[in-house]
């Protein structure tokens, strides 16, 4: 028997896959990318693999091969469905798996996000989460016209101007999460009376103004949606670079990180734990998931050859902020268990080509981890917080 708790495992869904040429694969279904059935099929497959949750990518501008600007390419997938609405459409078709859509906090009001994710928690019966993302893209800011973003090259991220912009955006995201969390608590759990005989539907004394006043937001509250079934849906964020560690350590339930080896994994876990302690959350549970892009085949050489073929179609060698893994399910299991020793509690896998690699994860990697007593054989909880071992939190506004 394994001396460590089982791994948590998730899949990041994005278009036809994370490789820009994935849509050209024979099993990619490019004509279905903007249909509900496509996304329902992907999530159903992930649930068959008993994964903890799926994340849905989103943005406020077309995808781009350039890190901070639009591009003019017409040979890659462009355009998305709204991640929150996709998750809500898929929710009634699933029973166990968690659903975590991405939202861009930079241009989205926290009041809107709070009720959207609360609604998702209701329609999924307690399986909702949210991944909070920031945007430094000028073209996305131009869609809204409420602010300007300085034009900085990607290699200027570590300049004083770049650090100032990162601090501004990440500070705003932290305030965004705080407002959302307060709004989820603005209705006490028993605020709804629903007593036909007396004609009382709610107890108005159990709805609370949140009266948030900060640098970025001023929100009165309360929400228009009752407290979600989980109390607090799961909040997650990608910690890419040290500037984002305080956001994860201070505000999130899950942080996604992108190490490229065991030593980097150990170092980033230590940095996030330190940020968590500084935020006064040392005793609170915080999952740290490692992200990897994966190309899997029974024959490791076939996985490498498949990526090389996709690279030729794209016209360049695909790389990522995360480690790009090519190999067999057994080799990936070895890597995941090695990185777990660095302090990671789970992994979010990004399928290189969804049509092929998602089933490699659910039908080959999962059984391999199960054989090693490192992954669940059945769902053990009905909510996403339950699957992650997170208790349902008390309402901050309710009387003790």
Secondary structure as GFF3:
##gff-version 3
##sequence-region A 1 400
A	DSSP	beta_strand	8	13	.	.	.	ID=ss1
A	DSSP	three_ten_helix	22	24	.	.	.	ID=ss2
A	DSSP	three_ten_helix	30	32	.	.	.	ID=ss3
A	DSSP	alpha_helix	36	48	.	.	.	ID=ss4
A	DSSP	beta_strand	53	56	.	.	.	ID=ss5
A	DSSP	alpha_helix	83	91	.	.	.	ID=ss6
A	DSSP	beta_strand	98	104	.	.	.	ID=ss7
A	DSSP	three_ten_helix	105	107	.	.	.	ID=ss8
A	DSSP	alpha_helix	110	123	.	.	.	ID=ss9
A	DSSP	beta_strand	128	133	.	.	.	ID=ss10
A	DSSP	alpha_helix	138	142	.	.	.	ID=ss11
A	DSSP	three_ten_helix	154	156	.	.	.	ID=ss12
A	DSSP	alpha_helix	160	184	.	.	.	ID=ss13
A	DSSP	beta_strand	192	195	.	.	.	ID=ss14
A	DSSP	beta_strand	200	202	.	.	.	ID=ss15
A	DSSP	three_ten_helix	204	206	.	.	.	ID=ss16
A	DSSP	beta_strand	209	213	.	.	.	ID=ss17
A	DSSP	beta_strand	218	221	.	.	.	ID=ss18
A	DSSP	beta_strand	234	238	.	.	.	ID=ss19
A	DSSP	three_ten_helix	242	244	.	.	.	ID=ss20
A	DSSP	alpha_helix	245	251	.	.	.	ID=ss21
A	DSSP	beta_strand	254	257	.	.	.	ID=ss22
A	DSSP	alpha_helix	262	278	.	.	.	ID=ss23
A	DSSP	beta_strand	287	296	.	.	.	ID=ss24
A	DSSP	alpha_helix	300	314	.	.	.	ID=ss25
A	DSSP	beta_strand	323	327	.	.	.	ID=ss26
A	DSSP	alpha_helix	329	340	.	.	.	ID=ss27
A	DSSP	beta_strand	346	351	.	.	.	ID=ss28
A	DSSP	alpha_helix	354	360	.	.	.	ID=ss29
A	DSSP	pi_helix	361	365	.	.	.	ID=ss30
A	DSSP	alpha_helix	366	371	.	.	.	ID=ss31
A	DSSP	alpha_helix	384	387	.	.	.	ID=ss32
###
